[in-house]
Amino acid sequence: MARLYVPTAVAVFLLFVLTWKEAQYSDRFRDSSVSEMEFESRFSKVPKTLGPWRGKDVGVTEEVLEVAGAVSHVNRTYVNEDTGEVVDLWLIVGHSRDICRHTPDICYPSQGFSPIGTPVQQKIVLSDGEEAGFNTAKFRNESPQGLVERRVFWSWNANREGQQSWEAPEPGWQRLHFGNNSGLYKLYFTFTLPRGKDEIVDNPAVRFAKAMLPEINRALFEDAPSKSAGDPGAAAEKSAAAAPGA
């Protein structure tokens, strides 16, 4: 008789785990009311000037925004006036079904860039000791104009109350990790590699990220509504549906 308890216990445990994962995936435990206007307000607070870094907005077509599933976005190139270093910032928010779909390892090859190696996970440690998780990969474009190599760092933020962590699940697992999140942030830091140089830990994108990430967190979360006003992030469902988904 006792032998029956073991498979029963295993079955109950598996049922619990699968139910929990399905609940996370379907987002059934979340309700929120963050409007597109509120996201726009938060994004407008991302600074264009930060120390020696000077940012310039780069236009994005409606087609690109639609493919990316972006309800709100920041697309900006920053130049360090002291060193001449250049880093591109791409920050969007939208439904996870779109935001998780397009990652650099998928989008860059469609733009003529060949991947070099496979994406790896990399932590960026901020001045306060907080760690931000990123995936990073390198891409190469060979054309008559010459060879161009780009390195991209990308991460997500689940946009939940009291949580400012930037996470990078193993490539391919982000959709399961973030479930049916209807207000998911995605962030890219990108730069062009100098010929023959590629330092993953110490490079312009990492140095810029260490300075900019605290400012992005302040812009996105400092004035976020309390739980009584709705859990930040999820109710962009209606807005995200208007931008079906780089």
Order of alpha helices (4+ residues) and beta strands (2+ residues): alpha-alpha-beta-beta-alpha-beta-beta-alpha-alpha-beta-beta-beta-alpha-beta-alpha-alpha
